[in-house]
């Protein structure tokens, strides 16, 4: 949770949110997870207000290429 909180862009409303709020808004999201051999895709509902924020956090947490 600390790492997720650090990767949230400072310009968003969740930048100063508490852990309980982050848990509700980012981790308890209904999404479809599609696994293939080389990648994992997450499909959000079209009405999900935090989909872009989740994408930016996931990109920031991606491991460096080897």
Buried (B, 14 or more C-beta within 10 A) or exposed (E): EEEBBEEBEEEBEBEEBEEEEBEEBBEEBEEEEEEEEEEEEEEBEEEBEBBEBBEBBBEEEEEEEE
